[in-house]
Amino acid sequence: MEVYLDNSATTRAFPEVAELMTKIMCEDYGNPSSLHMKGVQAEQYLRYAKETFSRLLKANEKEIFFTSGGTESDNMALIGCARANNRRGNHLITTQVEHPAILNTMRYLESNGYRVTYLPVNSQGCISTGDLQRAMTPGTILVSIMHTNNEIGTLQPIAEAGALIKRMNPNTLFHVDAVQGFGKAKIFPKKMGIDLLSASGHKIHGPKGVGLLYIGEKVKIQPILHGGGQQMNLRSGTDNVPGIAGFAKAAELLYEHYEDDVKRLYQCKRYFMEGVRRLEGVKINGLLPEAPDGAGTAPHIVSVSIRGVRSEVLLHALEEDGIYVSAGSACAARKPQPSVTLKAIGVERELLDSTIRFSFSVYTTKEEIDYTLRAMYDKIPMLRKYTRRR
């Protein structure tokens, strides 16, 4: 049996997405910048994608821009806005638990003379809006806060943060990395005070190598890529028509059954957590004290620290049974340093290297969870004995 529980890293594409992309690559393969009929056909797919995302985000079509993925969207938002608004100030705010695409971009901006405040989080991984208010200055030009933490599933108070930022300084831009949240939550930038929002195709059963950046029409931003002037001169380069259309198709399908899918994801999460709690020496990270069932957190992510077993050892032990999980963020999985998120929420040192992330999708079944739990019941006591002997 094969069980894939690493959906925060990437997801299996919907068959309809693969079919549409194949048709575009093999039949409607024109360059949308071309003036002939093949180009017009390709342009129609881009129009379909813009219409889809503008409807889902309740935005204008001209506010939707396509990129190569979440990392480029984050870089474009942060670097493009920092450069365009540096006459107003040089102060940026983010959190200690952001994705590397944000944290490393912020460090790059620091090396170029910008000042960055990294907001702390509580033991559930959540920021305090009070800390955000205290960090704001007249020279704060941009705040970037992720919607859903990719390691432990924390949901940040985005609407409250957006309202606070705009109340304190309407000129301060608010960027939200929604790569993990888009498709699992309904996010409406204009209603929530969001000026820029990043999303990615391969997290929602779409293709890899494509993402979007919502840019509010009044946002002052500079391009970070220069070339042929596509996408209103903000993101040059030949449009990835198959990827963009596949991304839009995945989003359309996911939100078509949104309520049922989110409900089922929470059912999977609660059922899995009930099973995990039967093991000794385990701690589930990121849960709210008042909601041990996972309410108020992402529906698809469970972070489990397992005392006495190294995460890499358990990961490969489960892999022997065809179960695929993660030791943390896929973007940092091959690097030896401890997770910045786990350190920020105060996970004890002994457990930093003993944490596994399980993440579900619409394809996850109860039978797969039962199979995974049985494997954990069998392997963890054995691995602990082996560790003690060593």
N, C-alpha and C positions, 0 to 999 in steps of 0.2 A: 504493500500500500504506500502511495506517495501522499504526503501531507505538507502543503506549503503554507507556513504561518509566518512569512516574512513580507507581508504586504505593505508595510511601511517603507520598505526598501524599493519594491517595485511590484506591479500587479500583472496578472495574466490579462492579455487584451481580450476584449469582447470579440466574438467571431464576426459580428457586423462591422466592427472597426477594421479588422484585417481584410474583409471583403471589399470595403469601400476603398481602402488604401491600395489594394491590388488593382482595382479598376482604374484608379487615378494614375498609378505608375505605369500600367500597361496599355491603357486606352486614352485617357484624358490627360496626357502627360505634358501638355504645353506649359510654357513659361507665362505666368500671369501678366508679365510686363509686355508681352508680344501683342501686336495689334490684330493678328489674324484670328481665325475662328478657334484654333487650339488654345490660343492665349485667352480668348473670351471665356471658353469653357473652364479653364483653370481659375480665372477671376471669379466665376460664379461660385466655386467651392470656397474661396476666401470670403465672399459675401455671406454665404451660408454660415460659415464659422463665426463671423462678426455678429450676425443676427442672433445666433444661438447664445453666445456669451453675453451679449448686451441684454438679452431677455433674462437669462439666469441671474445676472448681477444687477438687473434693473439700471443699466447704464446706457450711455449713447454709443453707437457703433464706432464713432470716431475716437472713443476713449479706450478701445481695445487694441493692443499691440501684441504681435506674436514674436517669440524669441526661441532660442534653442533649448530652453528649460528653466527650471526654478533658479539655478545659479546665475544665469545671465540676467533674468528678470530682477533678482535681488541686486546684482552689481549695477545694472542700468538705473534702478531706482535710487540707490544710495550715492553712487559716484556722479550720476547725471544731475541729481538735485543738489548735491553738495557744491559742485562746480558752478551751477547756474545761480545759486543763491548765496554765494560766499560774501557778497557785499553787505548782506543783512546780518551776518554772523558766521561763526565757525564751530558752533556747539551742536553735537549730535547726541541722542540718547537711544540706548537699546537695553537689552537685558543680558544677564549672565548666562542664560540657558538657550541662546539662539543657535540656529543651525550654523555650521562652519561657513556657509555662503554669506552669512551676515557678519559673524564675528571676525572672519579673516578680512572681509572688505572694510570693516570698521578699523581694523588695525592698519590696513593700507592707508586709509584716510588720515589716521593719526600720524603716520609717517610723513604725510604731506601737509602737516600743520593744523589739522582739525583737532578739536578737543572732544573726547567721547566719554559719556557717563554710562556705566554699566549697572543697571538696576539690580539689586539683590532680589532673591525670591524666598518664600517660606518653604517649609518642609514638604509642601505639596507641589512646589515648583511655580507658584503663582506670585506675581508682583503685587506690590501695594500701590494703589493710586495715590496714596499720600506721599510715598517716595517719589513717584513720578512728578507730582505737583512741586515738591521741594527741589527736584532736579531742574525744572524748567527755568530758563533765564530769558531775558529779552533777546539774547543772541542765539537761542536755540532754533535752528533752521529745519531740523528733521528729527522725528522720533520713529523708530522701527521696532515693532513688537510682533512676535509670531502669534498666529491664531491658536495653533495646536502644537504642543511639543512632540517632536518626532520620536523621542525615546520613552517618555513616561505618560504621554497623553494628556497633560495638563491643558486646560482651556483658559486662556488669558482673558481678562475683562476688557475686551476690545471696544465694545460700545461705550463703556464708562470712560475708558482712556481717550477715545476719540472726542467725546463731549468735553472732557477736562482740557484737552489740548486746545480745542477751538475756543473754549471759554477764556483760557489764559492768554492765548496769542493766536488769532485767526490766521496769521501768516505762517505759523509753524506747520510743516507738512507731516502727515501721518502715513507711514508705510506699514503694511501688514503682510508678512510672509504667511500665505494661506496654503502652502503646498500640501500640508497634511490635513488641513481643515476643509478645503474645497471638495465637494462631493459628499461630505459627511455632515455638513452644516449649511444652513442658508445664510449667506453673507451678502449684504447689500451695502456697498461702499458709501453711497450718498447718505443713506439713513444712519450709518454708523460713524460718520465723520472721517472716513478713510479716503486719503488722496491718491494712494498708490497701493496696488495689491498684486502679489505674485501667485501664480498657480502653475502646475506641471502636469503634462499628459500621462506619464507612466504611473502616477500614483492613483489614477482613477480608471484603470483598465483601458487606457489609451496607449499610444506609442511613446517610446523614449525619444529624446532629442527634440522635444517641442514643449513650449510653455507659453504663458501669456503674462503681460503686465498691463493692468488697468491703470490708466493715468488720467486723473480728473482734468477736465478741459481747461481749468484755470492754473494748473500746475506748471511752474517754470522748471524746465529740465533740458539738459544738453545731451546729445547723443554720445555714446561711448564707442560706437562703430561708425565708420565713415565709408561711403562708397557711392552706389548708384541712386541713393535718395529714396529708396522704397519706404513704405509706411510713414508718409508725411515727413521724410527726412530724419526721423527719429531712430529707425532701425534698418540700416541699409543691408542689402544682401538679397539674393534670389529667394523668394518666399518658398518655404517647405510645404508645398500644397498638400501632398499626401498626409504629412504629419499634422498639419493644422486641421484639415478636414477630419482626420481620425480622432484627434483630440476633441473636436466639437461633437462628433458622433458619440464618443464615450460619455461626455458630459450630459448630452441629451438623454441617453439611455439611463444613466445613473439617476438623474433627477426625475425621470419619468416615474420611478418606483421609490422615490426618496423615503417617504414615511415608513413603508414596509421594510425597506432595506436597513434603515437605521435602527428600527425596532429589533430586527433579527440580529444585527451586529451586537447590540446591547445584550440580547439573550445569550449569544455565544460567549461574550465577555463574562457575564455573570456565572454562566454554567462552568466555564473554565476556571474562574477564580474559586468557586466552591470546591472544585476538585483539587486545585493547588493547595488550598488551605488544609487539606487532609495530610499533607506532608509536614514533617517536623522541620523547624529551622528555616522557614521561608518568610519573606516579607514582600508584600506587593507595594510598589512605589507609586506615589502620585495621587493616591485616593484622598478624597476629602474626609475629614474626621466624622462628619455627620452623614456620610454616604459610603459605607463600606461596600455597597453593591456596585460602585463605579459611576453612579449618577453624577453629573456635573463634570465628567471627564470625557475624553474622546471615546466613541463607541467601539473602536477597532484595535486599541493598543493596551497591552498588559505588560508591565515591567516587573519581573520577579527576581529578587535577590535570594540566593540559595546558599546558606551557610555551609562551608566545608567542601564546596565543589567549584572549581574554576569554570568560568563561563565557556571558555574555549573547549575545555574537556567535555562538558555536557553537550555543547553544540555538536561536536563531532560524534559523540555517542548516540545522540538522537538521529543524526544523519545516517548512521548505520542502519537504522530502521526506516529510512525514507522520510524522515521528518526534518523540515528545513525551517530554522529559526535564526535569530540574530543575536549577537553579543552587544548590540547598541546601534548607533547611527551607521548606515551603510557607507556614508561618505567618510567615516573615520574608522571603519571596521578593521582596516589593515595597518592601523597605526597603534603603537603600544601604549600611549598615554591614557590614563583613566578618563572617563567621561566627565566633561565639564558640568553637564547637567546633574549627574549623580553627586558630584562633589558640592555643587551649589545647593542642593536640597539637604545636605548633611548626611548622606549615606555613610555609615561607618567604614573605616579604611578596609577592614577585613572583607567587606561585601562589594567594594568597588569593582573587583575583578571576578565577582561571582554573580553577575546579573545578566539575565537573558530577557530579550524582548520578544514577545509573541504578538503578532498582529494579524487580524482576520480580514476577510473580504466577503463579498456577496456569494462567493463560491464555497466558503467554509461550511462544513456540515458538523452535526452533532457526533456522527460516527468518527470523523477525523479528530475531534477533540477527545473523545473517549480513547481512541488509539494512542494519542499523544500522552494523555494522563497515565495510561497503563505503562507506557514506556518510561515515564518519569518515576512512577512508583517502583519500577523494577531496577532502574539504573542508578538513581540518586543514592540509595543506601549502599549499594555496591561501590560506587565511586567515592563515597565518604570513607568507607573502610580502607580502600586503597590509598587514599590521601593520608589517613592516619598512620598506616604502616610505613609510608615513606618518611 
